[in-house]
């Protein structure tokens, strides 16, 4: 178990109808509330004290630790006062529990202030994950934490002596509503996200890890940033990669990693036998105008230490230590257990871009359209529209793509924007057939042969492309979106609707809990019919949510509910939720 983790749970042996062996039931009760004032950048002059969103009066928030086969039951109590909320379990596939994925207006309604909501799911996969709000860009305000699932039989258990957790994150002095307004009303078309005040390691300006000469250590690495990718380097300590995004991989040696927002790695570091000093852990946050240009010296750093025992001298602290030529190309990393997905059954092309689409204000688009949250959560439409659930026209402007169970699905991802973007897929790992260099243009020839890297978050270079594949073996509604959090409100999201008819009946039928429906009722959201709530004519689009003008009235509306408001709340039944997801 992780030495640094406290499991906030009570466990009891309980058996439920989940599709595999069941272990303990881990029960947690979380009050989601504002905690002030925190300055995680202290003592750096970059930081200021400001309110953050915490759990049970604490920030940083707790790490959840469990084992494959466990059932996790987490009740959240929304005590934010004037905001809705919800939690997404990043990287967990939610086999048979698509309704627990936590994306607002996708698999649930957002949880209103003063209400409670229970997530309950079975853990069928081991690895390094995290959780965060999927409502109104709340997680840059602090609502994000680590989620570790241990294996019963770790294939690398004999390769290390102890295990550590290391998170990296950018940090903002301003709260999200102010930053959203400044981003949306920025006249620049480069869609540059707001620049963070600094970078954190383990939600502070640094962290020391006790290291004993000659021992081997597993480090679980998570980038929980809202924007920045991070170059991560252990001074004079090469490492071996054994996991990426919850996928066990063949041992791969490396010296330098780049983690985009949302990505995770596990690595093994072997301590030196003889030392005369400690060694730095250097996290360099990538802030430059092209989002990623190694020669532009626009850096924010956070530094930890491999602190040897018995104590030796301090590590050398410098802006950064790495040689960019040491950066590993993650596409060379092969899964420990490769699965051949066979021939492609269906292929979709997704063109990502940014521009003046709707109202003279920059928007992010998939195939020319920005994502717009709808009145009925997409999963609920899939459950209540019969055979029409296979028609993408009933779901509104959510960039829907329908796939059938058992298909091998190929997604051709063309990034028309000049900057790189990290894309995360809910509900699945995917295989990466290819990923081209910056300025390579759209995909033309596609080769999906050989052993392919698998993960759930991929970085796509600017004016370039990637091609990914997955097996449609998990019926549900799954987002595919940029994990630069500032681009989600602008619309850089698509929706994969997987075998919707199976969700309505048979072995994969979903039953929505009453507290989930209660959240919709409190928000005045319908729970049946097409995207607009029409249960008679599913092809009637008249009540669908359309892109809202980002005008001065919208700006005042966003900020008008108080210093922390970002999402319209209970009682405003005529208002759409433009940023729910």
C-alpha positions, -999 to +999 in steps of 0.1 A: +000+000+000+011+036-005+029+049+026+016+084+022-021+075+017-049+076+042-080+056+033-110+076+043-134+047+044-152+020+064-151-014+048-175-043+050-179-075+031-209-072+008-220-091-023-237-074-052-245-084-088-214-072-104-197-091-133-168-104-114-153-114-080-163-089-053-140-078-024-147-052+002-172-024+001-155+009+007-179+036+019-171+073+020-192+103+029-179+135+015-191+171+022-181+191-009-175+226+004-155+258+002-124+259+024-105+291+028-080+305+026-053+284+010-020+294-006-003+262-018+023+283-036+036+297-003+063+307+005+068+317-032+058+353-038+038+341-068+009+329-046-019+344-027-044+330-002-078+322-017-108+299-012-106+264-026-131+235-029-123+208-003-138+177+011-149+174+047-134+207+055-099+197+043-077+206+013-058+189-002-086+164-006-082+127+003-067+100-018-089+069-023-071+036-022-087+003-030-081-032-046-094-048-077-128-064-069-138-038-043-170-019-045-167+018-039-197+037-025-192+074-022-219+098-011-213+135-019-232+162+000-232+195-019-224+223+005-211+248-020-240+271-014-248+283-049-233+258-072-241+224-086-214+198-086-205+162-095-175+138-096-159+120-125-137+090-118-110+097-144-098+065-161-122+041-144-143+023-171-175+019-151-182-015-165-220-019-162-223+014-143-222+041-171-245+062-149-218+065-123-193+082-146-200+116-132-201+138-163-229+163-158-257+164-184-240+133-199-246+105-175-263+124-147-278+158-138-255+180-117-260+177-079-279+208-066-268+227-035-280+211-003-285+177-020-267+144-017-258+119-044-243+085-042-218+069-066-215+032-064-193+011-087-172-020-089-134-019-096-124-043-123-091-026-132-059-018-114-038+012-118-033+049-112-063+071-115-078+103-101-112+120-095-123+155-102-154+176-107-169+174-142-191+205-136-184+241-145-146+237-145-145+233-107-115+212-105-089+240-110-105+254-078-093+223-059-119+196-063-095+168-076-077+140-059-059+107-065-076+073-069-053+042-066-065+007-074-040-020-063-037-054-080-042-087-062-013-101-082+010-072-093+033-085-122+060-062-109+056-067-072+091-082-069+107-052-088+103-026-060+105-023-022+082+006-015+056+028-033+051+065-035+025+089-050+035+121-068+010+145-083+018+176-103-006+205-110-007+240-122-023+265-098-042+298-103-046+327-078-079+337-094-110+316-091-125+298-121-155+321-130-132+351-134-107+330-155-135+316-177-148+351-185-113+363-194-107+333-216-140+335-234-139+372-240-102+372-250-102+386-285-073+364-295-081+334-317-051+314-304-074+301-276-045+305-252-057+293-218-051+315-187-016+313-174-012+298-139+006+315-111+028+285-104+032+248-103+026+223-075+040+189-064+016+171-041-004+203-038+026+222-024+057+238-037+078+206-032+079+172-016+107+152-001+107+114-005+128+093+019+151+071+000+174+043+013+205+035-007+201+004-028+163+001-025+139+003-054+108+026-054+076+027-074+064+062-081+028+067-092+028+100-112-004+120-120-008+153-138-040+169-124-034+202-141-061+223-157-038+234-186-002+226-185+018+196-195+047+188-173+082+177-180+092+154-151+128+145-143+146+127-114+181+141-112+207+115-121+182+087-116+170+070-148+137+051-143+117+022-158+081+028-169+057-001-159+023+015-162+006+042-183-030+053-176-039+021-158-023-002-184+005-025-173+033-022-199+065-039-208+094-024-189+106+007-207+137+027-196+135+065-197+151+097-183+124+123-190+086+122-192+061+146-205+027+143-188-002+161-204-032+171-182-049+139-172-021+114-179-006+090-154+025+068-152+041+044-128+079+042-128+105+023-108+136+042-096+166+024-082+184+043-054+221+047-056+243+026-033+266+055-023+256+091-023+270+124-010+239+146-016+202+144-022+188+147-057+161+169-072+128+159-086+121+186-112+087+193-126+088+219-154+054+233-164+050+241-201+034+276-205+047+289-238+025+305-265+024+273-287+015+254-256+046+232-262+078+246-277+110+233-260+131+263-271+109+290-256+121+297-220+086+303-205+087+280-176+073+275-141+090+249-119+083+229-088+111+209-072+110+180-048+138+158-036+150+122-034+161+126+002+185+099+011+187+083+045+209+088+065+206+125+057+230+140+032+233+175+017+204+192-001+197+188-038+210+212-064+181+235-072+181+249-107+154+260-132+155+226-149+179+198-154+167+179-183+181+174-218+151+177-242+166+150-263+160+125-235+122+129-238+107+095-244+081+090-272+053+073-253+041+055-285+071+031-282+057+018-249+040-016-254+013-031-232+022-061-212-008-080-227-014-068-262-049-077-277-053-078-315-086-059-322-088-073-357-102-054-387-119-021-383-157-023-383-165+014-383-144+045-387-152+081-377-132+112-385-131+139-359-117+173-370-108+196-341-105+233-345-110+267-330-124+299-344-153+324-346-182+300-350-213+314-334-213+349-321-179+365-330-164+349-299-138+321-301-153+286-299-138+251-300-154+227-324-156+190-335-164+187-372-174+224-372-197+224-342-191+232-305-204+208-279-236+221-262-250+204-231-287+194-235-317+195-212-319+157-208-287+139-199-275+120-229-276+086-211-312+092-201-321+099-237-304+067-248-325+048-222-359+062-230-361+066-268-365+030-279-350+022-313-345+060-320-316+058-295-295+047-324-302+079-343-276+106-335-301+133-345-321+129-312-292+139-290-287+175-299-254+193-305-232+170-284-212+158-314-227+122-311-212+091-327-231+058-324-213+025-321-226-010-317-214-036-292-185-057-303-174-033-331-138-024-335-140+014-337-113+035-354-112+073-347-092+095-370-083+126-350-073+156-371-061+185-350-066+216-372-055+240-345-018+251-343-014+239-307-013+205-291-043+191-272-046+162-248-077+142-254-092+119-228-117+091-234-142+081-208-151+044-204-122+029-224-086+025-230-077+028-267-049+016-289-028+043-306-022+032-342-002+063-350+005+099-339+023+123-362+046+152-355+036+188-354+025+202-388+021+168-403-015+176-414-044+153-416-042+115-415-040+099-449-024+064-448-033+045-417-014+015-402-027-003-371-004-033-373+019-045-345+018-041-308+002-007-301+004+016-270-027+016-249-039+045-227-069+067-221-054+102-227-034+111-258-015+143-267-021+153-303+003+178-318-007+210-335-018+209-372-013+171-370-032+139-363-035+107-344-054+074-351-068+054-322-089+022-320-110+006-293-133-024-289-169-014-282-174-038-252-188-013-226-223-001-234-228+035-222-224+071-230-188+082-230-172+116-235-141+122-257-128+156-249-098+179-246-084+178-211-073+214-212-101+224-188-105+258-204-114+243-237-142+222-224-166+251-219-157+263-254-170+230-269-140+208-276-159+176-268-175+146-286-198+119-273-195+082-281-229+065-276-222+028-273-248+001-280-277+022-266-303-005-272-284-029-249-288-003-221-326-005-224-329-043-218-311-075-213-279-082-194-266-046-199-298-029-188-292+001-165-314+011-136-310+047-125-311+053-087-338+076-073-313+101-059-300+106-095-336+114-107-340+137-077-310+158-088-327+163-122-360+172-106-343+198-083-326+213-114-359+212-133-344+189-159-365+163-178-352+127-176-370+112-206-371+117-244-348+133-268-323+160-259-350+186-255-373+163-234-398+154-262-411+119-255-435+118-285-415+130-315-378+122-309-368+140-341-383+173-330-353+196-324-372+227-314-364+224-277-328+215-280-302+237-264-283+257-290-250+276-286-256+305-263-243+339-272-213+349-251-225+385-246-224+410-218-256+396-203-241+361-202-210+375-186-230+391-158-252+360-154-221+338-149-207+360-122-240+372-108-247+345-082-219+354-059-181+351-057-180+314-064-209+309-088-204+293-122-234+271-129-271+281-128-287+264-098-321+252-085-351+273-094-339+286-127-358+261-148-357+279-181-319+282-181-297+257-200-264+245-185-239+256-211-209+244-191-223+214-173-199+188-186 
